[in-house]
Amino acid sequence: MTKTFRPWDVDQAWLLPPSIHEFVPPGHLAHFVRDTVREALDLSAILGEHNELRGYPPYHPGMLVALLLYGYSRGVYSSRQLARACEERVDFMALTGLNRPDFRTISDFRKRHLSALAGLFGQVLKLCRAAGLVQLGHVAVDGTKLKANASRHKAMSYGRMKTAERELAAEVQTWLDRAGREDAAEDKTHGADRRGDELPDWAADKQRRLAKIREAKALLEAEAAADADTPDDDGPGPSSGMRRSGRSLRAKDGGPPDRAQRNFTDGDSRILPTRDGFIQGYNGQIAVDAAHQVILAHRLVTNAADYHALVPLIDATFAGLGAKPREVSGDTGFATEANLAAMARYRIRAYLPPGRARHGETDGIGRRTLKNKPLMAAMADRLKRAGRRSRYRLRKQTVEPVFGQIKQARGFRQFLLRGLDKVRGEWAMICTAHNLLKLAQTTRA
């Protein structure tokens, strides 16, 4: 007697098609994201831009919004991967209703509506608060370095630019002279009506590289000529190598120092130090509520330092929720007299250690000098008295896991877009997807 198996008839046609809602189990994240976008989010900023009545009807903007948010929550970020998932994965089919947008359609939609997509962060945050996920008791702030869509090997120092410009210009001119002599010889041999004026590919590539070098060199020179002491919190800030320890660096002639660098692929990105070396990237900063690890505010800059982020993150939290946290914690990178004074004005109890703790220390002072810094000295005393019972211990278990979920669990370690404004929009979408996941967990529970 042979074993009986369940039927495996791939050629059997279905008499009745299955329901979209049966593609994945009830309570699946695909259902939640789709229904949240359809019923709870205001998409008027996106829908208002689709007012052309002519032509073939486009994909519904709500479907594309849901596709992007669901993809970001599942670690699927590129437009090509999203388009492929719409064809191969039943959870994406349940979300899109079997629509299969082309990767170019997804990419263009994201670029066109990036600002409005970033604005959805505030709406999702308010949904999290309505669900009881935001308590504003203890909030932790931190920053993490993420790679830009550019290689640091595509950056060139100003000193190297000056040398390479001369070398390439001479090389290109040599080739142009040789091409001219060859053209003259061909005209003499084959007649003047024969075409021979096109540049070879290798010469055209060198000319394009020379143009890029000259453009980057001019931008560094313009930056050096600008007012170096004028802060620009909204812009990309000084190029790598233009400042050291908060002091502007200039060559003897007033131009950029030879060590100043600019990237040819993403000129807004900067060389940033990490534990594993240097990367070409950005610094993503967030404020996280300790109750359920919901991101309350986000910020993205090109500066490796975090101390400038504390006040903007608190202000953004107040702007989004109309209330400030009772406590805030951050690592030593946030501890300055100005930040502690600002938290005192806001009546927020701060836990900002004045220095990195060495092995066996509990006060977190390290070797940092606190002379003429009364607020930082008082903070060091408070942390030392509390020891391991200090509320500062909440920082690691609040904000660090969020970065782990974003970078490790969902695999987001490098931006897809280029340019500071676009990367800021993409960082906002990453934070929105994180909060959506927190909201979905509460709903399923």
C-alpha positions in Angstrom: 0.0 0.0 0.0 1.5 3.3 -1.1 1.5 6.6 0.8 -1.3 9.0 -0.1 -0.2 12.6 -0.6 -2.2 15.9 -1.0 -2.9 16.9 -4.6 -0.2 18.9 -6.4 -1.9 19.9 -9.6 -0.4 23.1 -10.9 -2.5 23.0 -14.1 -5.8 23.0 -12.3 -7.8 26.2 -13.2 -9.8 27.9 -10.4 -13.5 28.1 -10.9 -13.7 31.2 -8.6 -10.8 33.5 -8.0 -9.5 33.9 -4.4 -10.1 37.1 -2.5 -7.3 39.5 -2.1 -7.8 39.4 1.7 -7.1 35.7 1.7 -3.6 36.0 0.2 -2.1 36.5 3.6 -3.6 35.6 7.1 -5.8 38.1 8.9 -3.8 40.6 11.0 -0.9 40.5 8.6 1.2 43.7 8.3 0.2 44.1 4.6 -3.5 44.4 5.6 -2.6 46.9 8.3 -0.5 49.2 6.2 -3.0 49.1 3.3 -5.9 49.9 5.6 -4.0 52.6 7.5 -3.1 54.4 4.3 -6.7 54.1 2.9 -8.5 55.1 6.1 -6.3 57.0 8.5 -3.8 59.1 6.5 -4.5 62.4 4.8 -3.1 62.1 1.3 -4.5 65.3 0.0 -1.0 66.8 -0.5 -0.3 63.9 -3.0 -3.7 63.6 -4.5 -3.9 67.3 -5.2 -0.9 67.1 -7.7 -2.7 64.5 -9.9 -5.2 66.8 -11.7 -4.5 66.0 -15.3 -7.7 64.6 -16.9 -6.1 63.5 -20.1 -4.3 60.2 -20.8 -4.5 56.7 -19.5 -5.5 56.5 -15.8 -2.4 56.2 -13.6 -2.0 53.9 -10.6 -3.8 55.2 -7.5 -1.4 57.3 -5.4 -2.6 55.7 -2.2 -1.6 52.3 -3.5 1.9 53.6 -4.3 2.2 55.2 -0.8 1.2 52.0 0.8 3.7 50.1 -1.4 6.6 52.3 -0.4 5.7 52.3 3.4 5.2 48.5 3.4 8.4 48.0 1.5 10.4 50.2 3.9 8.9 48.3 6.8 10.0 45.0 5.2 13.5 46.0 4.3 12.7 46.4 0.6 13.8 49.8 -0.6 14.9 50.0 -4.2 12.3 50.6 -6.9 13.4 47.5 -8.8 13.0 45.2 -5.8 9.6 46.7 -5.0 8.4 46.1 -8.6 9.7 42.5 -8.5 8.0 41.9 -5.1 4.7 43.0 -6.7 5.1 40.2 -9.2 6.5 37.5 -6.9 5.3 38.0 -3.3 1.7 37.4 -2.2 1.9 39.9 0.7 2.8 42.7 -1.8 -0.1 41.4 -4.0 -2.5 41.7 -1.1 -1.3 45.2 -0.5 -1.5 46.4 -4.1 -4.6 44.5 -5.2 -2.6 42.7 -7.9 -1.4 45.9 -9.4 2.2 45.7 -10.9 3.7 49.1 -11.2 6.9 49.4 -13.2 10.1 50.2 -11.2 10.3 53.5 -13.0 6.8 54.4 -12.0 7.7 53.7 -8.3 11.0 55.6 -8.5 9.4 58.7 -10.2 6.5 58.7 -7.7 8.9 58.7 -4.8 11.0 61.5 -6.2 7.9 63.6 -7.2 6.2 63.3 -3.8 9.2 63.0 -1.5 8.3 66.0 0.6 4.7 64.9 1.1 5.9 61.4 1.9 8.2 62.8 4.5 5.3 64.7 6.0 3.4 61.5 6.7 5.8 61.0 9.7 3.8 63.5 11.7 0.5 61.8 10.9 1.7 58.3 11.9 3.3 59.8 15.1 -0.1 61.2 16.1 -1.7 57.8 15.4 0.9 56.2 17.8 0.0 58.7 20.5 -3.7 58.1 20.1 -2.9 54.3 20.5 -1.1 55.0 23.8 2.4 54.3 22.5 3.7 57.8 23.4 4.0 58.8 27.0 6.7 61.5 26.9 8.1 60.3 30.2 11.7 59.5 29.2 13.1 60.3 25.8 16.5 59.3 24.5 18.3 61.0 21.7 21.2 59.7 19.6 22.7 59.7 16.1 24.0 57.1 13.7 26.1 57.3 10.6 24.7 55.9 7.4 26.4 55.6 4.0 25.5 57.9 1.2 24.8 56.6 -2.3 28.4 57.4 -3.1 31.8 55.9 -2.6 34.4 57.7 -0.5 36.9 56.8 -3.1 35.0 59.1 -5.5 36.1 62.1 -3.3 39.1 64.1 -4.1 41.1 66.6 -2.1 41.6 70.1 -3.2 45.4 69.6 -3.4 44.9 66.6 -5.6 42.3 68.5 -7.8 44.9 71.2 -8.6 47.4 68.5 -9.7 44.9 66.4 -11.6 43.5 69.4 -13.4 46.8 70.3 -14.8 47.7 66.7 -15.7 44.3 66.0 -17.3 44.2 69.3 -19.2 47.7 68.6 -20.7 46.7 65.0 -21.5 43.4 66.0 -23.2 45.2 68.8 -25.2 47.8 66.2 -26.4 45.0 63.9 -27.6 43.2 66.7 -29.3 46.4 67.8 -31.1 47.0 64.2 -32.1 43.4 63.8 -33.3 43.8 67.0 -35.3 46.9 65.7 -37.1 45.1 62.4 -37.8 42.1 64.2 -39.2 44.4 66.3 -41.5 46.1 63.1 -42.7 42.8 61.4 -43.4 41.5 64.4 -45.3 44.6 64.3 -47.5 44.2 60.6 -48.1 40.4 60.2 -48.3 39.1 63.7 -49.2 37.9 66.6 -47.1 34.2 65.4 -47.1 35.1 62.4 -44.9 34.0 62.7 -41.3 36.8 62.3 -38.7 36.0 65.0 -36.2 34.4 62.8 -33.5 36.4 62.5 -30.3 37.3 59.0 -29.3 35.5 57.6 -26.2 38.7 57.6 -24.1 39.2 61.3 -24.9 35.5 62.1 -24.1 35.8 60.3 -20.7 38.8 62.3 -19.8 37.1 65.5 -20.7 34.1 64.7 -18.6 36.3 63.9 -15.6 38.2 67.1 -16.2 34.9 69.0 -16.1 33.9 67.3 -12.9 37.2 68.2 -11.2 36.9 71.8 -12.3 33.3 72.0 -11.0 34.2 70.5 -7.6 37.3 72.7 -7.4 35.2 75.8 -8.1 32.7 74.8 -5.4 35.4 74.4 -2.8 36.8 77.8 -3.8 33.4 79.4 -3.5 32.9 77.9 -0.1 36.3 79.2 1.1 35.4 82.7 -0.1 32.0 82.7 1.7 31.6 83.8 5.4 33.0 80.8 7.3 31.5 81.9 10.6 27.9 82.0 9.3 26.0 78.8 10.6 23.9 76.9 8.0 21.9 74.3 9.9 19.6 73.6 6.9 22.4 73.2 4.4 25.1 70.5 3.9 27.6 72.6 6.0 31.3 72.8 5.4 33.0 70.3 3.2 35.2 67.6 4.7 38.5 69.1 5.7 37.3 72.7 5.7 37.0 72.8 9.5 38.9 71.3 12.5 37.7 71.4 16.1 35.1 74.0 15.2 37.6 76.3 13.5 37.6 77.2 9.8 40.7 76.1 7.8 42.0 78.2 4.9 45.2 78.1 2.8 47.7 81.0 3.0 46.1 82.6 -0.1 42.6 82.4 1.6 41.5 79.5 -0.6 40.5 76.0 0.5 43.2 73.9 2.3 44.7 71.1 0.3 43.1 68.5 2.6 39.5 69.8 1.8 37.5 67.2 -0.1 34.4 67.0 -2.2 32.6 63.9 -3.6 31.9 63.8 -7.3 28.8 61.4 -6.9 27.0 63.1 -4.0 28.5 66.5 -3.3 26.3 67.0 -0.2 27.6 63.9 1.6 30.7 64.1 3.9 33.5 61.9 5.2 32.3 60.8 8.6 34.2 58.8 11.3 32.7 55.5 12.6 33.9 52.7 14.8 34.8 50.7 11.6 36.7 53.6 9.9 35.5 56.4 7.7 32.5 56.4 5.4 31.0 58.8 2.8 27.7 59.4 4.4 25.2 61.3 6.6 24.4 61.5 10.3 20.8 60.4 11.1 19.6 61.6 14.5 16.3 60.7 16.3 14.5 61.2 19.6 12.8 58.0 20.9 10.1 57.6 23.6 11.1 55.0 26.2 7.6 53.5 26.6 7.4 51.7 23.2 10.5 52.9 21.2 8.4 55.2 19.0 10.5 57.8 17.1 9.2 61.2 18.2 11.5 63.4 16.0 14.1 62.9 13.3 16.9 65.0 11.9 19.6 64.4 9.3 22.8 66.4 8.9 26.3 66.1 7.4 28.1 66.9 10.6 29.5 64.0 12.6 28.9 65.8 15.9 25.5 65.3 17.7 25.4 68.2 20.2 23.7 70.5 17.8 20.8 68.1 17.5 19.4 68.1 21.1 17.4 71.3 21.0 16.0 70.8 17.4 14.9 67.3 18.3 13.1 68.5 21.4 11.6 71.4 19.4 10.4 69.0 16.7 8.8 66.8 19.3 6.9 69.8 20.7 5.9 70.9 17.2 4.5 67.4 16.4 2.8 66.6 19.7 2.2 69.9 21.4 4.1 68.7 24.5 7.6 68.2 25.8 9.1 65.2 27.5 9.7 65.2 31.2 13.2 63.6 30.9 15.8 63.3 28.2 19.0 61.3 28.0 21.8 61.3 25.5 25.4 60.1 25.3 28.4 62.3 26.0 28.2 63.8 22.5 25.1 65.8 23.6 26.6 67.1 26.9 27.4 70.8 26.6 26.8 73.8 28.9 24.5 75.2 26.3 22.4 72.0 26.0 22.1 71.7 29.8 21.0 75.3 30.1 18.4 74.8 27.3 17.0 71.8 29.1 16.8 73.8 32.3 14.8 76.5 30.5 12.5 73.9 29.0 12.1 72.4 32.5 13.2 69.0 31.2 15.3 66.8 33.5 18.4 66.0 31.5 20.8 63.0 31.8 23.8 63.9 29.7 27.1 62.5 30.9 30.0 65.0 30.6 32.4 62.3 29.4 32.8 58.7 28.2 33.0 56.2 31.1 36.1 54.1 31.4 36.0 50.5 32.5 34.8 50.2 36.1 33.4 53.8 36.2 29.8 54.6 37.0 29.9 58.4 36.8 30.7 58.7 33.1 33.2 61.5 33.5 36.3 60.0 32.0 39.1 62.5 31.4 36.9 65.4 30.4 37.8 68.7 32.1 34.8 70.4 33.8 36.6 73.6 34.9 34.4 76.7 34.4 31.5 74.4 33.5 29.1 74.4 36.5 26.2 72.7 34.8 28.3 69.9 33.5 30.0 69.5 36.9 26.6 69.3 38.6 25.5 66.7 36.0 28.6 64.6 36.7 27.8 64.7 40.5 24.2 63.7 39.9 25.1 60.7 37.8 27.9 59.7 40.2 25.5 59.8 43.2 22.8 57.8 41.4 25.3 55.2 40.2 23.8 52.3 38.4 20.3 53.4 39.5 20.5 56.5 37.4 17.8 57.1 34.9 20.6 57.5 32.4 20.5 53.7 32.1 17.3 54.0 30.0 19.2 55.6 27.1 20.8 52.4 25.8 17.7 50.3 26.0 15.6 53.0 24.4 17.4 54.5 21.3 20.1 51.9 20.5 17.6 49.1 19.7 15.9 51.4 17.2 19.1 51.8 15.3 19.6 48.1 15.4 16.1 47.4 14.1 16.6 49.9 11.2 20.1 48.9 10.2 20.4 45.3 11.1 16.8 43.8 11.1 15.6 45.8 8.1 19.0 46.2 6.5 19.0 49.9 5.9 22.6 51.0 5.9 22.9 53.1 2.8 20.6 55.7 1.3 19.3 55.2 -2.3 18.8 58.9 -3.1 21.5 61.6 -3.5 21.5 65.2 -2.2 20.8 66.5 1.3 17.1 67.3 0.7 16.3 64.0 -0.9 18.2 62.0 1.7 16.3 63.9 4.5 13.1 62.8 2.9 14.2 59.2 2.7 15.3 59.3 6.4 11.8 60.5 7.3 10.3 57.6 5.4 12.5 55.2 7.3 11.3 56.7 10.6 7.7 56.6 9.5 8.0 52.9 8.6 9.5 52.2 12.0 6.6 53.8 13.8 4.1 52.0 11.6 5.6 48.7 12.7 5.2 49.8 16.4 1.6 50.7 15.7 0.9 47.5 13.9 2.2 45.4 16.8 -0.1 47.2 19.2 -3.1 46.6 16.9 -2.4 42.9 16.5 -1.9 42.5 20.2 
